[in-house]
């Protein structure tokens, strides 16, 4: 029986003007953090592939959301 797996969506970094040159660095750091935390969870909790992808998406989206929300007010327009 075939199963239908839903693709987990990963949010994009949305940095304001003046911060866009940091996007590559932030993306690399976030990928490393998410990979380490997900790997540890996988080892300790014996996650299935689906659970592993869900944890990755949840961590990524939470971290990206926090960054996007924190840097949004740091634009020239909001000064």
C-alpha positions, 0 to 999 in steps of 0.5 A: 500500500502506498502512502501519501507523504506531505512535504514539510515546508521550510520558511525562508529568511526574510531579512530587511534591506541592509541585512541581506548580505548576512543571509548566507551566513545565517542560513549555514548556521541555522542548517548546522543547528537544525542538523545537530538538534535533529540528529540528537533527537533521532538518536535518542528518540528513534524517530521515524523518517517522517518524524525526523522531517517534521522535527527538522521543519519545526526547528527550522521554521521556529528559528527562522520565524524568530530571526525574521520577527526580531530583525523586521523592526531594524529597518530605516523605515521603522526608525 
